[in-house]
Amino acid sequence: MKFKASIDIMPLEALLDPQGKAVSQSMDNLSLTEISNVRIGKHITLYVETSDENSAKKIVENACKNLLCNQIMESFTFTLSPS
């Protein structure tokens, strides 16, 4: 089976997010004062060909932990859907 993985990687809440802070300040400059605490991360989409959903989850988790996400500074979540 083929699965589509949608992965979101975000900076840890305890860490500063300079990009998010810059965007938050720009929101003020654009009179969008209702928007605050912007956090900027990454979204990755990939496809996994494997026999079942559990195997696909393990493969995606392994890819996130070993390559896509720096777990010292970031966290990740993902969803799988049949493709």
Z-matrix of the N, CA and C atoms (Angstrom, degrees):
N
C 1 1.451
C 2 1.527 1 109.65
N 3 1.302 2 114.28 1 155.38
C 4 1.457 3 120.13 2 177.17
C 5 1.529 4 108.34 3 -112.80
N 6 1.340 5 116.09 4 132.46
C 7 1.459 6 122.39 5 -179.62
C 8 1.516 7 109.97 6 -121.79
N 9 1.320 8 115.35 7 143.70
C 10 1.464 9 121.68 8 174.05
C 11 1.519 10 107.43 9 -100.07
N 12 1.328 11 116.47 10 126.58
C 13 1.463 12 121.89 11 177.33
C 14 1.523 13 108.47 12 -106.71
N 15 1.319 14 115.74 13 128.65
C 16 1.463 15 122.48 14 173.68
C 17 1.521 16 107.05 15 -111.13
N 18 1.324 17 115.44 16 113.99
C 19 1.464 18 121.65 17 -171.65
C 20 1.524 19 109.39 18 -113.71
N 21 1.326 20 116.61 19 131.51
C 22 1.462 21 122.32 20 174.03
C 23 1.517 22 108.48 21 -114.84
N 24 1.327 23 115.57 22 128.21
C 25 1.459 24 122.32 23 178.96
C 26 1.528 25 107.59 24 -120.24
N 27 1.321 26 115.26 25 125.01
C 28 1.461 27 120.71 26 -176.34
C 29 1.526 28 110.35 27 -128.80
N 30 1.344 29 116.60 28 150.73
C 31 1.461 30 118.57 29 174.13
C 32 1.536 31 109.63 30 -64.30
N 33 1.313 32 116.82 31 146.16
C 34 1.460 33 120.57 32 176.87
C 35 1.522 34 109.86 33 -59.42
N 36 1.327 35 115.87 34 144.07
C 37 1.468 36 120.99 35 -177.71
C 38 1.528 37 112.28 36 -58.18
N 39 1.318 38 116.96 37 -33.52
C 40 1.473 39 120.71 38 -176.42
C 41 1.528 40 112.75 39 -73.67
N 42 1.333 41 117.28 40 -13.49
C 43 1.462 42 120.55 41 -176.56
C 44 1.517 43 111.62 42 -98.86
N 45 1.318 44 115.04 43 151.44
C 46 1.462 45 120.15 44 174.30
C 47 1.523 46 109.62 45 -67.16
N 48 1.315 47 115.77 46 148.40
C 49 1.459 48 122.44 47 176.98
C 50 1.535 49 106.95 48 -124.36
N 51 1.353 50 117.84 49 88.67
C 52 1.469 51 120.40 50 -175.94
C 53 1.526 52 113.34 51 -57.89
N 54 1.331 53 117.62 52 -39.04
C 55 1.469 54 119.88 53 178.29
C 56 1.525 55 110.38 54 -63.99
N 57 1.306 56 115.95 55 -46.08
C 58 1.463 57 120.25 56 179.11
C 59 1.512 58 111.89 57 -61.89
N 60 1.323 59 116.54 58 -40.33
C 61 1.460 60 120.59 59 179.29
C 62 1.529 61 110.74 60 -63.84
N 63 1.336 62 117.05 61 -42.56
C 64 1.469 63 121.04 62 178.80
C 65 1.524 64 110.40 63 -62.41
N 66 1.329 65 116.79 64 -42.05
C 67 1.463 66 119.80 65 179.10
C 68 1.528 67 110.24 66 -67.06
N 69 1.318 68 118.06 67 -40.17
C 70 1.469 69 121.09 68 177.26
C 71 1.524 70 110.83 69 -58.32
N 72 1.326 71 116.52 70 -44.38
C 73 1.461 72 120.18 71 179.08
C 74 1.530 73 111.23 72 -64.97
N 75 1.320 74 116.39 73 -37.78
C 76 1.466 75 120.17 74 177.71
C 77 1.521 76 111.46 75 -65.84
N 78 1.321 77 117.35 76 -33.06
C 79 1.468 78 120.52 77 176.87
C 80 1.518 79 109.89 78 -60.56
N 81 1.338 80 116.67 79 -41.69
C 82 1.466 81 120.61 80 176.53
C 83 1.525 82 110.49 81 -60.66
N 84 1.337 83 116.50 82 -44.12
C 85 1.465 84 120.70 83 -179.67
C 86 1.524 85 112.11 84 -62.62
N 87 1.328 86 117.17 85 -27.57
C 88 1.464 87 121.88 86 179.24
C 89 1.529 88 112.22 87 -93.03
N 90 1.326 89 116.09 88 12.81
C 91 1.472 90 122.96 89 -178.62
C 92 1.523 91 112.52 90 61.01
N 93 1.323 92 116.55 91 29.37
C 94 1.464 93 121.79 92 174.53
C 95 1.528 94 108.21 93 -101.23
N 96 1.319 95 114.90 94 59.00
C 97 1.460 96 121.39 95 -172.40
C 98 1.536 97 112.89 96 -69.48
N 99 1.338 98 117.41 97 -13.46
C 100 1.466 99 120.44 98 178.66
C 101 1.531 100 111.24 99 -73.43
N 102 1.333 101 117.01 100 -16.60
C 103 1.465 102 121.55 101 -177.64
C 104 1.517 103 109.53 102 -97.82
N 105 1.340 104 116.54 103 130.84
C 106 1.462 105 119.91 104 179.55
C 107 1.527 106 109.33 105 -149.65
N 108 1.318 107 115.05 106 169.60
C 109 1.467 108 122.32 107 175.62
C 110 1.529 109 113.22 108 52.71
N 111 1.314 110 117.04 109 48.07
C 112 1.454 111 121.96 110 178.66
C 113 1.533 112 108.88 111 -70.73
N 114 1.321 113 116.45 112 134.75
C 115 1.465 114 122.99 113 174.52
C 116 1.528 115 106.48 114 -122.11
N 117 1.306 116 117.58 115 133.81
C 118 1.460 117 121.85 116 -177.96
C 119 1.524 118 109.52 117 -115.27
N 120 1.307 119 115.22 118 131.80
C 121 1.453 120 121.38 119 -179.83
C 122 1.517 121 111.02 120 -134.58
N 123 1.329 122 114.82 121 -155.22
C 124 1.464 123 121.37 122 -178.81
C 125 1.520 124 109.30 123 -125.58
N 126 1.317 125 115.53 124 148.65
C 127 1.462 126 121.51 125 172.22
C 128 1.526 127 107.15 126 -122.46
N 129 1.309 128 116.32 127 128.86
C 130 1.464 129 122.00 128 -178.73
C 131 1.529 130 108.33 129 -126.28
N 132 1.316 131 116.14 130 134.43
C 133 1.464 132 121.99 131 174.37
C 134 1.519 133 107.76 132 -117.55
N 135 1.329 134 115.58 133 132.92
C 136 1.461 135 119.41 134 176.12
C 137 1.523 136 108.80 135 -147.16
N 138 1.322 137 115.07 136 165.39
C 139 1.461 138 121.27 137 -178.86
C 140 1.526 139 109.33 138 -117.87
N 141 1.324 140 115.01 139 141.19
C 142 1.464 141 121.68 140 -178.93
C 143 1.526 142 108.30 141 -124.99
N 144 1.308 143 116.02 142 129.38
C 145 1.472 144 121.57 143 176.30
C 146 1.525 145 107.38 144 -106.01
N 147 1.332 146 115.70 145 113.00
C 148 1.456 147 120.93 146 -179.11
C 149 1.523 148 110.10 147 -155.84
N 150 1.310 149 116.61 148 175.06
C 151 1.465 150 120.47 149 -172.61
C 152 1.533 151 114.08 150 -75.35
N 153 1.345 152 118.20 151 -30.75
C 154 1.465 153 119.51 152 -176.52
C 155 1.533 154 110.67 153 -153.46
N 156 1.329 155 115.17 154 170.40
C 157 1.457 156 121.34 155 -175.34
C 158 1.531 157 112.51 156 -66.28
N 159 1.325 158 117.96 157 -37.93
C 160 1.469 159 120.36 158 179.08
C 161 1.522 160 111.55 159 -61.81
N 162 1.319 161 116.85 160 -41.06
C 163 1.468 162 120.37 161 176.94
C 164 1.523 163 110.45 162 -64.10
N 165 1.327 164 116.21 163 -41.73
C 166 1.464 165 120.33 164 179.19
C 167 1.529 166 110.54 165 -61.57
N 168 1.338 167 116.98 166 -42.10
C 169 1.470 168 120.66 167 178.56
C 170 1.527 169 110.89 168 -60.07
N 171 1.317 170 116.37 169 -44.40
C 172 1.465 171 120.28 170 -179.78
C 173 1.524 172 111.44 171 -63.80
N 174 1.326 173 116.84 172 -40.40
C 175 1.463 174 120.78 173 -179.71
C 176 1.530 175 110.63 174 -65.78
N 177 1.332 176 116.79 175 -45.38
C 178 1.471 177 120.45 176 -179.57
C 179 1.521 178 110.25 177 -65.63
N 180 1.323 179 117.21 178 -43.67
C 181 1.465 180 120.43 179 178.69
C 182 1.531 181 110.81 180 -60.39
N 183 1.313 182 117.20 181 -41.86
C 184 1.458 183 122.09 182 177.80
C 185 1.533 184 110.79 183 -61.98
N 186 1.340 185 116.59 184 -44.21
C 187 1.466 186 120.76 185 178.54
C 188 1.526 187 110.98 186 -62.04
N 189 1.322 188 116.39 187 -41.26
C 190 1.470 189 120.27 188 179.45
C 191 1.527 190 111.26 189 -65.08
N 192 1.314 191 116.19 190 -48.94
C 193 1.463 192 120.69 191 -176.79
C 194 1.526 193 113.15 192 -66.54
N 195 1.330 194 117.71 193 -34.99
C 196 1.458 195 120.70 194 -172.89
C 197 1.521 196 115.54 195 -100.15
N 198 1.334 197 117.58 196 -13.95
C 199 1.456 198 118.48 197 -176.35
C 200 1.523 199 114.23 198 -140.69
N 201 1.317 200 117.77 199 -48.37
C 202 1.460 201 120.40 200 -168.71
C 203 1.525 202 114.56 201 -81.77
N 204 1.314 203 117.36 202 -27.84
C 205 1.460 204 121.90 203 -173.36
C 206 1.527 205 110.83 204 -123.22
N 207 1.315 206 116.62 205 131.02
C 208 1.461 207 121.75 206 172.01
C 209 1.525 208 106.51 207 -89.55
N 210 1.322 209 117.02 208 97.67
C 211 1.460 210 120.88 209 -171.89
C 212 1.524 211 114.57 210 -67.99
N 213 1.309 212 117.77 211 -9.23
C 214 1.462 213 120.50 212 174.05
C 215 1.529 214 109.58 213 -72.54
N 216 1.340 215 116.16 214 -33.15
C 217 1.462 216 121.10 215 -174.61
C 218 1.528 217 113.96 216 -118.89
N 219 1.334 218 117.94 217 -12.14
C 220 1.455 219 120.59 218 -172.57
C 221 1.529 220 111.37 219 -134.75
N 222 1.321 221 114.55 220 159.13
C 223 1.462 222 121.13 221 171.50
C 224 1.526 223 107.53 222 -123.70
N 225 1.328 224 115.98 223 160.72
C 226 1.460 225 118.94 224 179.57
C 227 1.519 226 111.57 225 -136.45
N 228 1.316 227 115.06 226 152.15
C 229 1.441 228 123.51 227 169.88
C 230 1.520 229 106.75 228 -136.27
N 231 1.336 230 116.34 229 155.38
C 232 1.451 231 118.39 230 176.24
C 233 1.517 232 111.09 231 -151.62
N 234 1.316 233 114.55 232 158.00
C 235 1.451 234 122.41 233 173.06
C 236 1.521 235 108.42 234 -125.77
N 237 1.311 236 115.61 235 150.14
C 238 1.456 237 122.29 236 176.78
C 239 1.525 238 108.83 237 -118.11
N 240 1.320 239 114.58 238 143.42
C 241 1.454 240 119.97 239 172.91
C 242 1.521 241 108.72 240 -141.90
N 243 1.334 242 116.96 241 145.62
C 244 1.459 243 118.74 242 177.49
C 245 1.526 244 110.40 243 -61.09
N 246 1.298 245 116.95 244 143.58
C 247 1.456 246 119.83 245 -178.49
C 248 1.516 247 110.07 246 -121.60
